[in-house]
Amino acid sequence: MSATANRRYVSVDGGMSDNIRTALYDAEYDVRLVSRVSDAPAVPARLVGKHCESGDIIVRDTWMPEDLRPGDLLGVAATGAYCYSLSSRYNLIGRPAVVAVRRGKARLVLRRETVDDLLSLEVR
């Protein structure tokens, strides 16, 4: 995480390779801290990916707890089918796991891609 005078930048394990819709369509998403409860005041934030590209923004303007820290789990809602079908292995980064949430229960639908998955199509 880093901060400027106006907002905190939160970098996550993901980005434009698994959700290009913000860069392509100005899609807007909501993000929440889901791994714990925080009573800290909310601060302006931008959720960004790990691709070192100016367009690698997941949530452009949001509010996140001031005590957000590395290792916290964030949930970005409504990124379902279209995001996965548009995903790529850009920068040789595997696709993330897909989790469905229904009636307060989370269920793994697709596992995260591994390095072996990334290399599985190589012809030797």
C-alpha positions, 0 to 999 in steps of 0.5 A, a space after each residue: 500500500 502507498 498513499 498520496 495526499 489525496 488517497 491510498 493506493 491498494 495493490 492486490 494479487 490480480 489486476 488487468 489480466 483477470 479483470 480488464 473491464 475497468 480499462 476497456 469499458 470504464 466498468 465500476 466495481 465495489 470492493 469490501 474487506 472480507 477477512 475481518 471486521 474493521 471499525 477504523 475510519 474509511 479513507 479514500 482509496 484506489 484498488 490497483 493490480 500488479 501489472 505495472 500498467 497505467 490502466 491496471 485499475 480495478 476500482 478507481 474511487 472507493 473508501 477502505 478502512 484506514 487499518 487495511 494491511 498486507 494479507 487482508 482479503 478483499 472481495 470485488 463483487 459482480 466480476 463473474 462470467 464476463 471477467 473470467 472469459 475476458 481474462 488472459 495470462 498477460 505477463 505470464 500471470 495465472 488466472 485467479 480462483 473463482 468463488 461463488 457466493 450465495 446466501 452467505 456461503 462461499 464455494 470455490 468454482 474454479 481453482 487458481 492457475 499454477 505455474 504448471 498450468 501456465 507451462 502445460 501448453 509448451 511444446 518441448 
